[in-house]
């Protein structure tokens, strides 16, 4: 078990987290040929997303990114977590990743399709 770590700034925290996640992505790709990354939306992880997305040492074309939460709004909405992930994470090298959104259109989720 890892002990508590303190960081001097948000940048240091975001960089350490991005480096750790990039390492896990590389390991998964090496072991299985692909990796999945499920992230929370919102503005809180934006700095982490930007740093992670800049990692050139990840074979992003072998990474699938999805969300763990989403508001039921189109990606053009300011409230869309998918929009934020695309704007902050899926840029630069990470643009090669495949994004699987949760929102699929319509007024509400298709409960028959979910079943």
C-alpha positions as CSV (number, residue, x, y, z in Angstrom):
1,X,0.0,0.0,0.0
2,X,1.3,3.4,-0.9
3,X,1.6,6.0,1.8
4,X,0.2,9.5,1.7
5,X,1.8,11.9,-0.8
6,X,1.8,15.6,-0.5
7,X,2.1,17.9,-3.5
8,X,3.3,21.5,-3.5
9,X,0.9,22.5,-6.3
10,X,-2.0,21.4,-8.4
11,X,0.5,21.2,-11.3
12,X,2.6,18.7,-9.4
13,X,-0.4,16.6,-8.5
14,X,-1.8,16.6,-12.0
15,X,1.6,15.7,-13.5
16,X,2.2,12.8,-11.0
17,X,-1.3,11.4,-11.7
18,X,-0.9,11.8,-15.5
19,X,2.5,10.0,-15.3
20,X,1.0,7.2,-13.3
21,X,-2.0,6.7,-15.6
22,X,0.2,6.9,-18.7
23,X,2.4,4.1,-17.1
24,X,-0.7,2.0,-16.6
25,X,-1.9,2.6,-20.1
26,X,1.5,1.6,-21.5
27,X,1.5,-1.6,-19.4
28,X,-2.0,-2.5,-20.5
29,X,-1.1,-2.0,-24.2
30,X,2.1,-4.1,-23.7
31,X,0.2,-6.9,-22.0
32,X,-3.0,-6.9,-24.1
33,X,-2.4,-4.8,-27.1
34,X,-5.0,-2.2,-26.0
35,X,-6.1,-0.2,-22.9
36,X,-9.3,1.4,-21.7
37,X,-9.6,4.6,-19.7
38,X,-12.8,5.6,-18.0
39,X,-12.8,9.1,-16.6
40,X,-15.0,11.5,-14.7
41,X,-16.1,14.6,-16.4
42,X,-16.4,18.1,-15.2
43,X,-13.8,20.9,-14.9
44,X,-11.9,19.4,-12.0
45,X,-9.7,16.9,-14.0
46,X,-9.0,19.4,-16.8
47,X,-5.4,20.0,-15.9
48,X,-4.7,16.3,-15.5
49,X,-6.4,15.6,-18.8
50,X,-4.2,18.2,-20.6
51,X,-1.0,16.7,-19.2
52,X,-2.0,13.1,-19.8
53,X,-3.1,13.9,-23.3
54,X,0.3,15.3,-24.1
55,X,2.1,12.0,-23.3
56,X,3.8,11.0,-26.5
57,X,5.0,7.8,-24.9
58,X,1.5,6.3,-25.0
59,X,0.3,4.4,-28.1
60,X,-3.0,6.4,-28.1
61,X,-4.3,4.6,-31.1
62,X,-4.7,1.5,-28.9
63,X,-6.6,3.4,-26.1
64,X,-10.4,3.6,-25.8
65,X,-11.6,6.4,-23.6
66,X,-15.1,6.7,-22.1
67,X,-16.9,8.5,-19.3
68,X,-18.1,7.2,-15.9
69,X,-20.7,10.0,-15.7
70,X,-22.5,12.3,-18.1
71,X,-25.4,14.7,-18.2
72,X,-27.9,13.7,-20.8
73,X,-27.1,16.6,-23.2
74,X,-25.5,16.9,-26.6
75,X,-21.8,17.4,-26.8
76,X,-22.4,20.9,-28.1
77,X,-23.7,21.8,-24.6
78,X,-21.5,23.6,-22.1
79,X,-22.7,21.0,-19.6
80,X,-21.5,18.0,-21.6
81,X,-18.7,15.9,-20.0
82,X,-18.0,14.4,-23.4
83,X,-17.3,17.9,-24.7
84,X,-14.9,18.6,-21.9
85,X,-13.0,15.3,-22.4
86,X,-12.7,16.0,-26.1
87,X,-11.5,19.6,-25.4
88,X,-9.0,18.8,-22.6
89,X,-7.9,15.1,-23.0
90,X,-8.3,14.2,-26.6
91,X,-5.9,16.7,-28.1
92,X,-2.3,16.4,-29.3
93,X,-1.0,12.8,-29.1
94,X,-4.2,11.6,-27.3
95,X,-6.3,12.7,-30.3
96,X,-5.5,9.2,-31.7
97,X,-7.5,7.5,-29.0
98,X,-11.1,6.3,-29.7
99,X,-13.8,8.0,-27.6
100,X,-16.9,6.1,-26.7
101,X,-19.5,8.7,-25.3
102,X,-22.3,7.8,-23.0
103,X,-24.8,10.3,-24.6
104,X,-26.5,8.8,-27.7
105,X,-29.1,11.4,-28.5
106,X,-32.8,11.7,-27.8
107,X,-34.7,13.1,-24.8
108,X,-33.6,10.3,-22.5
109,X,-31.5,7.1,-22.5
110,X,-33.0,4.2,-24.5
111,X,-33.9,1.8,-21.8
112,X,-34.6,-1.0,-24.2
113,X,-31.1,-0.7,-25.7
114,X,-29.6,-0.6,-22.1
115,X,-31.4,-3.8,-21.3
